[in-house]
Amino acid sequence: MAVFYHTLIMAGIYIILATSLNLVAGYTGLFSFCQGAFYAIGAYAGALLALKLGFPFWAEVLGAALIAGIGGVLIGFPTLRVRGGYLALATYGFAVIIFTILNNWESLTRGPLGIRGIPHVKLFGLIFNSLWSFTLLVAFFVLMTILCLRRLTQSPFGKVLLAIREDETAALAIGKNIARFKVVSFSIGAFFAGIAGTLYAHYVRFIDPTAFVAQESFLIYSMVILGGRGSMLGSVLAALILVFLPEALRFVGLPSFYSTQLKQMIYGALIVLIVIYRPQGIMGKVQRF
Amino acid sequence: MILLETKNLTKDFGGLRAVNKVSLQVEQGTITSLIGPNGAGKTTIFNLLTGFLKPSMGEVRFKGHPVTGSPPNRICQLGMARTFQLVRVFPMLTVLDNLMLGFRKVKGESVLGGLLQTRGVKAEEERSLHRALELIELVGLKQYKDQYAVNLGFGQQKLVEIARALATNPDLVLLDEPMAGLSGEMKANMISLISHLKSQGKTVFFIEHNMPVVMGVSEQVFVITHGEQIASGPPSEIVNNEQVIEAYLGREQ
């Protein structure tokens, strides 16, 4: 049962990461490979706000999400001039930089030693120290995230993001300030990744840079591709599949050593198969990359 | 009143002077056309006017204000909308969504507006929908309103693009070869659409190779070859202009 709750919690965290990246990559069409970096910023910011400044949980989540969101603005502006594969490389570079900073800014992050003793979440006099209660907490944030993102994507704001994905030049020609929309899209994606990071920090209660290697961004991006660009439901399903899959392998009776190796191979094979046979993803309707 | 004016508009691409000291004026409420052989620099001039290219020299004034070097979105917001030679619709959006994107100053386009969807935002969307349906009716695409733009024919996509440009509520509409690639019936529709725009008080400035159309609907014609303006005037003068005939047909030996 503990494994089940653990998997649900991680799936919830990845649902937040994947759906919010979908706003950036799926709706706005920006090849962002640094969602893992915003996730890391959120985790570290949350942990430090709680430990060093004693923020209550609600203020801490908000603070961490805002800091990650500012990170989104910071990466959004300089990358306005690059598109496609160049944008992918630039954002990946940002993810590597964040990892390196976390690993080396020892006075703040304690470097490879990591930050331990992150407190349990306390909210309205309740302590979320059991697996099931934390699952509920994550579920609440998952619902809030999806609700916000759905509202945004179905609003005129979301339509402009789609227009930018479909044809930037045409969007400019009808008077849309696409630079502003791109940066805002980046920062919203980062904001929710910040929330996911804070949840993760409070769940495991010990964070170190190895949890946020740059490859993490690829995993999240592959959830968007697998689920379908521009489909929030698709991202939810893909996050569930990719998080539950390795656990399912363990239940089949494979030793964990093999299951982790196998996990990577299955991730890779899934992406290759999807890209060849169903490029629009599980739920998506956009065929082009 | 002069709505749009350029003075010595010049654009160099490396060593190539694509547009050389072009000075033209578009009167408000008229239909004006820009003609010239292929590669003369017509589309480049449109790109300079709408901010997609920055002039190397010279000036663009719109409604009396200098807009030289302003970004395209800014220029559109000032009331100058354009279409493209190779049609640019949003392929995976419906015809209706394509049009609704054209509207300006939409509250729902802010993050808060989109997130909260207050009564004001909802009411605004209702109004946009209503106006979009009117525009769809105007260009005769009512039965396609819920189709993805990608599924429409070339001519229909052109109409979507024009309707979307009109949604920005422009005073001046720049059309880059509106007749190209259209069937006979569609051509007639396009001509009546252009005349209709004038009757609505819009100013139309268009690039075109179809001479009967140019001479039939325009009040003023500008002729460009090799980036230089060689003639301007009403169609009756242009058809008899020696230089224009030479540019199009070559010199008599």
Chai-1 contact restraints between the chains, C-beta under 6 A:
chainA,res_idxA,chainB,res_idxB,connection_type,confidence,min_distance_angstrom,max_distance_angstrom,comment,restraint_id
A,R151,B,L115,contact,1.0,0.0,6.0,A-B,restraint_1
A,L152,B,G114,contact,1.0,0.0,6.0,A-B,restraint_2
A,S155,B,G108,contact,1.0,0.0,6.0,A-B,restraint_3
A,S155,B,G114,contact,1.0,0.0,6.0,A-B,restraint_4
A,P156,B,V106,contact,1.0,0.0,6.0,A-B,restraint_5
A,P156,B,G108,contact,1.0,0.0,6.0,A-B,restraint_6
A,P156,B,E109,contact,1.0,0.0,6.0,A-B,restraint_7
A,F157,B,E109,contact,1.0,0.0,6.0,A-B,restraint_8
A,F157,B,G114,contact,1.0,0.0,6.0,A-B,restraint_9
A,K159,B,D97,contact,1.0,0.0,6.0,A-B,restraint_10
A,K159,B,L101,contact,1.0,0.0,6.0,A-B,restraint_11
A,V160,B,E109,contact,1.0,0.0,6.0,A-B,restraint_12
A,A163,B,F90,contact,1.0,0.0,6.0,A-B,restraint_13
A,A163,B,L101,contact,1.0,0.0,6.0,A-B,restraint_14
A,E166,B,F90,contact,1.0,0.0,6.0,A-B,restraint_15
A,E166,B,P91,contact,1.0,0.0,6.0,A-B,restraint_16
A,E166,B,M92,contact,1.0,0.0,6.0,A-B,restraint_17
A,D167,B,R88,contact,1.0,0.0,6.0,A-B,restraint_18
A,D167,B,F90,contact,1.0,0.0,6.0,A-B,restraint_19
A,A170,B,R88,contact,1.0,0.0,6.0,A-B,restraint_20
A,L172,B,P72,contact,1.0,0.0,6.0,A-B,restraint_21
A,L172,B,N73,contact,1.0,0.0,6.0,A-B,restraint_22
A,A173,B,P72,contact,1.0,0.0,6.0,A-B,restraint_23
A,A173,B,R82,contact,1.0,0.0,6.0,A-B,restraint_24
A,I174,B,G102,contact,1.0,0.0,6.0,A-B,restraint_25
A,I174,B,T168,contact,1.0,0.0,6.0,A-B,restraint_26
A,G175,B,N73,contact,1.0,0.0,6.0,A-B,restraint_27
A,G175,B,C76,contact,1.0,0.0,6.0,A-B,restraint_28
A,G175,B,Q77,contact,1.0,0.0,6.0,A-B,restraint_29
A,G175,B,R104,contact,1.0,0.0,6.0,A-B,restraint_30
A,G175,B,T168,contact,1.0,0.0,6.0,A-B,restraint_31
A,K176,B,N73,contact,1.0,0.0,6.0,A-B,restraint_32
A,N177,B,N73,contact,1.0,0.0,6.0,A-B,restraint_33
A,V286,B,M92,contact,1.0,0.0,6.0,A-B,restraint_34
